[in-house]
Structure formats: structure tokens, C-alpha cells
Amino acid sequence: MPRAPQCPICKRPLPEGAGAAVFHPFCSKRCADADLGRWLTGSYAIPAVEVDDESESEAGGGPDEAGEPWPPGRGGRPPVRH
């Protein structure tokens, strides 16, 4: 039997019925505000590895840096790097 959906903040079962969608996926305004506070303070984050522009150019960043067109043999512009 499937489990009833739970609030991701307090783990209580979500209310059923017409009013259930008001704060979905949270059980109450309090839990929705707690989640928003976590986003605003940076508690939720995805770990990432920072790459230096210098280390990328030293490693030979691709065919465009070697003077070859991108993609090789077709001409055109290289992709934009962010």
C-alpha cells in the first residue's frame, strides 16, 4: 500500500481535500515559510567545482584555441563558454 504524502519540512501527513493544494507540497504556511527561509539563507546548495579560466587555457581548452574552426572541418563559431 502506498504511503501518504508527507510534508518535506515537518514530515507530517499532508492534508486531504479541497484545501490541500493551498500550501502544496507543504502542510501549512509555517512549513512553506520555513522552506523559503532555507532558500534565502543559502541552506540549499548544489556542490560545484570551480574551474579557473587560466587552468582551462593551459589544458588546451579545445580546437578553437588551436586555430581550428569549430566544429573541426565545418567552420563557424565556437560555442559560448560561461
Backbone as CSV, one residue per row, in Angstrom:
resi,resn,N_x,N_y,N_z,CA_x,CA_y,CA_z,C_x,C_y,C_z
1,MET,0.840,-1.172,0.000,0.000,0.000,0.000,0.892,1.244,0.000
2,PRO,0.628,2.215,-0.888,1.474,3.411,-0.944,1.320,4.260,0.310
3,ARG,2.422,4.881,0.687,2.395,5.760,1.858,1.735,7.082,1.515
4,ALA,1.130,7.696,2.507,0.530,9.014,2.321,1.654,10.030,2.136
5,PRO,1.454,11.027,1.267,2.497,12.037,1.086,2.757,12.797,2.377
6,GLN,4.026,13.148,2.583,4.435,13.845,3.801,4.961,15.234,3.474
7,CYS,4.852,16.117,4.431,5.431,17.452,4.325,6.954,17.307,4.361
8,PRO,7.678,17.913,3.430,9.135,17.761,3.425,9.836,18.454,4.586
9,ILE,9.162,19.349,5.295,9.773,20.057,6.419,9.527,19.344,7.740
10,CYS,8.251,19.089,8.079,7.939,18.519,9.396,7.597,17.028,9.350
11,LYS,7.481,16.459,8.165,7.209,15.023,7.947,5.804,14.591,8.362
12,ARG,4.900,15.525,8.660,3.513,15.160,8.950,2.801,14.816,7.647
13,PRO,1.760,13.981,7.725,0.986,13.669,6.508,0.325,14.938,5.962
14,LEU,0.283,15.058,4.648,-0.346,16.218,4.033,-1.861,16.126,4.167
15,PRO,-2.531,17.270,4.339,-3.993,17.255,4.443,-4.624,16.844,3.121
16,GLU,-5.799,16.268,3.209,-6.539,15.858,2.018,-7.733,16.769,1.834
17,GLY,-8.276,16.782,0.641,-9.481,17.551,0.379,-9.199,18.793,-0.437
18,ALA,-10.192,19.673,-0.492,-10.133,20.861,-1.347,-9.044,21.838,-0.918
19,GLY,-8.784,21.959,0.372,-7.783,22.909,0.848,-6.362,22.387,0.819
20,ALA,-6.173,21.168,0.387,-4.843,20.557,0.423,-3.855,21.228,-0.519
21,ALA,-4.322,21.781,-1.631,-3.421,22.341,-2.632,-2.935,23.748,-2.280
22,VAL,-3.461,24.346,-1.226,-3.105,25.726,-0.889,-1.609,25.869,-0.606
23,PHE,-1.023,24.983,0.157,0.396,25.081,0.511,1.214,23.928,-0.056
24,HIS,0.663,23.191,-0.992,1.333,22.013,-1.553,2.729,22.357,-2.037
25,PRO,3.761,21.630,-1.748,3.823,20.312,-1.122,3.990,20.355,0.390
26,PHE,3.690,21.496,1.009,3.835,21.638,2.458,2.476,21.494,3.131
27,CYS,2.494,21.227,4.436,1.237,21.031,5.162,0.640,22.344,5.646
28,SER,1.460,23.381,5.762,0.963,24.645,6.311,1.813,25.812,5.812
29,LYS,1.328,27.026,6.084,2.087,28.226,5.723,3.398,28.267,6.501
30,ARG,3.369,27.807,7.736,4.583,27.792,8.558,5.689,26.981,7.898
31,CYS,5.351,25.781,7.396,6.364,24.934,6.757,6.799,25.523,5.409
32,ALA,5.871,26.146,4.677,6.230,26.794,3.416,7.190,27.949,3.674
33,ASP,6.938,28.735,4.724,7.831,29.846,5.067,9.190,29.348,5.552
34,ALA,9.214,28.236,6.275,10.484,27.664,6.718,11.326,27.245,5.517
35,ASP,10.687,26.655,4.505,11.401,26.249,3.295,11.934,27.470,2.552
36,LEU,11.122,28.513,2.426,11.566,29.739,1.767,12.764,30.335,2.503
37,GLY,12.719,30.333,3.824,13.850,30.831,4.612,15.125,30.056,4.344
38,ARG,15.015,28.766,4.162,16.204,27.951,3.841,16.774,28.333,2.485
39,TRP,15.905,28.586,1.508,16.391,29.012,0.188,17.075,30.373,0.289
40,LEU,16.471,31.301,1.017,17.012,32.653,1.085,18.323,32.742,1.854
41,THR,18.531,31.861,2.823,19.787,31.893,3.585,20.880,31.051,2.946
42,GLY,20.553,30.329,1.869,21.570,29.532,1.185,21.766,28.154,1.779
43,SER,20.830,27.693,2.595,20.959,26.354,3.179,20.878,25.265,2.119
44,TYR,20.105,25.534,1.066,20.019,24.582,-0.035,21.081,24.982,-1.059
45,ALA,21.988,24.083,-1.348,23.029,24.383,-2.324,23.451,23.102,-3.026
46,ILE,23.862,23.243,-4.259,24.379,22.119,-5.028,25.891,22.271,-5.064
47,PRO,26.630,21.285,-4.576,28.080,21.396,-4.593,28.596,21.471,-6.025
48,ALA,29.562,22.346,-6.246,30.130,22.503,-7.582,31.630,22.694,-7.460
49,VAL,32.331,22.335,-8.506,33.774,22.531,-8.562,34.025,23.737,-9.453
50,GLU,34.694,24.742,-8.918,35.013,25.933,-9.683,36.207,25.652,-10.588
51,VAL,36.147,26.126,-11.821,37.231,25.945,-12.781,37.784,27.313,-13.121
52,ASP,39.097,27.471,-12.976,39.745,28.732,-13.312,39.845,28.876,-14.821
53,ASP,39.777,30.118,-15.315,39.984,30.367,-16.742,41.418,30.030,-17.129
54,GLU,42.383,30.281,-16.225,43.786,30.008,-16.520,44.051,28.514,-16.676
55,SER,43.493,27.702,-15.773,43.749,26.267,-15.845,43.092,25.666,-17.074
56,GLU,41.988,26.232,-17.532,41.320,25.735,-18.730,42.149,26.044,-19.972
57,SER,42.734,27.241,-20.038,43.530,27.597,-21.210,44.860,26.854,-21.227
58,GLU,45.429,26.540,-20.058,46.668,25.775,-20.005,46.461,24.344,-20.466
59,ALA,45.279,23.802,-20.223,44.989,22.421,-20.577,44.616,22.280,-22.050
60,GLY,44.605,23.380,-22.800,44.214,23.298,-24.201,42.716,23.130,-24.294
61,GLY,41.999,24.222,-24.120,40.554,24.203,-23.993,39.779,23.657,-25.158
62,GLY,40.355,23.448,-26.313,39.585,22.896,-27.416,40.138,23.319,-28.750
63,PRO,39.495,22.912,-29.827,40.011,23.182,-31.148,40.009,24.662,-31.515
64,ASP,39.138,25.466,-30.924,39.110,26.883,-31.256,40.368,27.599,-30.794
65,GLU,41.006,27.122,-29.722,42.232,27.737,-29.244,43.442,27.305,-30.061
66,ALA,43.338,26.225,-30.780,44.433,25.753,-31.618,44.358,26.381,-33.007
67,GLY,43.408,27.284,-33.228,43.272,27.934,-34.508,42.423,27.161,-35.495
68,GLU,41.838,26.062,-35.066,40.986,25.270,-35.946,39.551,25.758,-35.816
69,PRO,38.760,25.639,-36.878,37.355,26.053,-36.780,36.563,25.111,-35.900
70,TRP,35.428,25.616,-35.411,34.558,24.793,-34.577,33.265,24.542,-35.302
71,PRO,32.719,23.391,-35.389,33.398,22.127,-35.159,34.443,21.879,-36.229
72,PRO,35.432,21.068,-35.950,36.533,20.866,-36.886,36.030,20.482,-38.277
73,GLY,36.553,21.181,-39.275,36.231,20.860,-40.654,34.944,21.487,-41.163
74,ARG,34.180,22.181,-40.307,32.898,22.723,-40.755,32.867,24.251,-40.731
75,GLY,33.812,24.895,-40.078,33.759,26.346,-39.984,32.736,26.784,-38.953
76,GLY,32.506,28.075,-38.838,31.520,28.570,-37.901,32.140,29.073,-36.631
77,ARG,31.290,29.402,-35.672,31.747,29.982,-34.417,31.808,28.914,-33.332
78,PRO,32.738,29.065,-32.392,32.791,28.118,-31.274,31.635,28.379,-30.323
79,PRO,31.286,27.410,-29.486,30.208,27.603,-28.509,30.620,28.638,-27.463
80,VAL,29.644,29.294,-26.888,29.889,30.299,-25.851,30.189,29.579,-24.550
81,ARG,31.254,30.000,-23.891,31.633,29.407,-22.603,31.273,30.377,-21.506
82,HIS,30.680,29.869,-20.442,30.270,30.726,-19.314,31.147,30.482,-18.143
